[in-house]
């Protein structure tokens, strides 16, 4: 979810299949090209997965390209996806209107493959640069994993996606046991080293690109697990707890044992419009408190 990718995903929206085939053949090979023939379907696809660029026909039955473009700009899941309008007839007024709705460029029909290829290539390059800067702003400088800002933005998107699909969303809150005593006795330099090791170990536990661990604050981390029920969340949480214990980072002042351990509180639910992401965090935090209350170095998950 947080790493960059070499292969770009391109969405072509046009009600004429001949235009779709022509545009597809003009795009550099190696990219993933998907298409649809209606604006409504395009918006549904954009909400379900990430795309790097959209080639959008202006004139379509039902929802026009202008309306689709405007809706794309209002979709929180779409981020900074560049939209290129493809049209046979363009006036100064239409071009101005399209740019006002958020389009970045126009391609006129009949088009030349070389021009299409270069415009797509240039906008993909700009998109990657923007994504790189966004990743920097969403990364925790110390631990090199996503930060609280990334979590706050991503949990809203995952919540909305789960509401639409009525799928289970799980969240884990993770806290390093007796970390204040570790800092007090070993110093902040060792404390920073400990945080790095724990963060990277937690992140390495995940195998799906949809899952992620972020630094929540201080010595606390949060893990988001889309389409994961309570049993799945507990398995991942126990794996995390075990991997941190296996690091055997010395902590002779711990209330638990002679090395670094973590406590984890987890919660899962099927999101709906009557709830919000904070409800998930609150319940996971209650379970984290219970894990600490039971003696730390353990997992407490409920649904």
C-alpha positions, -999 to 999 in steps of 0.1 A, spaced: 0 0 0 28 24 9 55 15 -16 59 27 -51 54 5 -82 70 4 -116 39 -8 -135 12 19 -139 -25 13 -140 -44 32 -167 -82 35 -170 -98 43 -204 -134 55 -203 -151 56 -237 -185 44 -250 -169 34 -283 -149 1 -282 -130 11 -314 -117 42 -295 -107 20 -265 -87 -3 -288 -70 26 -305 -60 43 -273 -48 10 -258 -25 3 -287 -10 38 -283 0 33 -247 35 21 -238 35 -17 -234 40 -30 -198 13 -8 -182 -19 -23 -169 -47 -10 -191 -83 -14 -180 -114 1 -196 -151 7 -192 -178 22 -215 -197 44 -189 -190 71 -164 -209 53 -137 -188 21 -140 -156 42 -142 -164 58 -108 -172 24 -93 -138 11 -105 -120 42 -92 -135 36 -57 -124 -1 -57 -88 2 -68 -59 26 -75 -53 40 -109 -24 63 -121 -42 81 -150 -76 82 -166 -82 88 -203 -118 101 -204 -141 106 -234 -160 139 -231 -192 129 -249 -209 98 -236 -245 87 -231 -258 92 -195 -230 108 -175 -208 132 -195 -170 133 -192 -172 167 -175 -195 153 -148 -173 122 -144 -142 144 -140 -158 165 -114 -169 135 -95 -134 120 -96 -120 152 -80 -145 147 -51 -136 110 -45 -112 108 -15 -99 75 -28 -87 90 -61 -60 113 -46 -41 132 -74 -51 110 -104 -45 130 -136 -75 130 -160 -69 135 -198 -100 143 -218 -103 126 -252 -126 144 -276 -133 150 -313 -148 184 -310 -132 210 -287 -140 246 -284 -122 272 -262 -152 271 -239 -151 233 -236 -113 233 -229 -117 259 -202 -146 239 -187 -126 207 -186 -96 223 -170 -119 239 -144 -133 205 -136 -98 192 -129 -85 177 -162 -48 181 -168 -48 178 -206 -67 171 -238 -62 147 -267 -81 154 -298 -96 128 -322 -83 116 -346 -52 113 -325 -16 102 -333 -2 73 -313 31 91 -307 13 121 -292 -9 99 -270 21 79 -258 42 110 -249 13 128 -231 5 97 -211 42 91 -204 47 127 -192 17 128 -169 26 94 -154 61 108 -147 46 139 -130 22 116 -110 51 95 -98 69 126 -86 38 137 -67 34 103 -52 70 103 -41 66 136 -23 33 124 -8 51 93 5 78 114 21 52 135 39 34 103 50 65 85 64 77 85 99 113 99 98 126 77 126 111 43 119 106 46 81 71 32 82 38 52 76 31 79 101 -1 90 119 -11 113 91 -10 84 66 -31 63 90 -57 90 95 -62 94 58 -60 57 49 -85 45 76 -112 67 62 -107 52 27 -106 16 40 -137 24 61 -156 37 31 -145 7 10 -157 -17 37 -191 1 40 -196 -4 2 -185 -40 2 -199 -49 36 -166 -66 45 -150 -69 79 -123 -44 89 -98 -52 117 -75 -29 136 -47 -36 160 -32 -12 185 3 -22 196 23 -8 225 59 -15 236 57 -27 272 75 -5 298 91 16 271 95 47 294 117 26 317 137 15 287 143 51 277 151 62 312 176 34 318 192 29 284 190 64 269 171 79 240 196 67 214 189 31 224 152 39 226 152 52 190 171 20 179 145 -1 197 116 18 180 132 12 146 137 -25 151 101 -30 165 86 -9 136 104 -28 109 97 -62 125 60 -54 127 58 -42 91 77 -73 79 50 -95 95 24 -84 69 23 -101 35 -7 -85 18 -3 -51 1 -37 -39 15 -24 -43 51 -2 -18 68 14 -8 101 19 29 110 35 47 139 5 59 160 25 80 184 54 76 208 59 38 213 25 30 200 17 15 165 -15 7 146 -21 -20 121 -50 -19 96 -63 -52 82 -90 -49 55 -112 -79 48 -99 -96 79 -121 -112 106 -113 -117 143 -95 -150 138 -73 -136 111 -65 -105 132 -56 -126 162 -32 -148 141 -14 -118 128 -13 -101 162 2 -133 178 27 -135 151 37 -99 157 40 -105 195 61 -135 190 85 -119 164 91 -90 187 99 -113 216 122 -133 194 143 -101 188 155 -105 224 162 -68 228 175 -66 264 153 -48 289 163 -56 324 139 -30 338 108 -44 322 78 -53 343 73 -84 322 106 -101 314 143 -93 307 137 -82 271 114 -60 250 78 -72 246 46 -58 232 9 -58 241 -18 -57 214 -55 -48 215 -75 -57 184 -111 -52 173 -130 -61 141 -164 -50 128 -183 -46 96 -185 -8 91 -218 10 85 -230 46 82 -240 47 119 -204 42 130 -171 58 122 -134 48 122 -129 62 156 -153 36 170 -128 9 158 -99 27 174 -117 32 207 -126 -5 210 -91 -16 200 -77 7 226 -99 -8 253 -86 -42 244 -50 -29 245 -57 -16 280 -71 -50 290 -40 -67 276 -18 -45 298 -41 -51 327 -37 -88 324 1 -86 326 13 -73 292 31 -93 264 -2 -107 252 -30 -101 227 -66 -93 235 -90 -92 205 -128 -89 204 -155 -82 179 
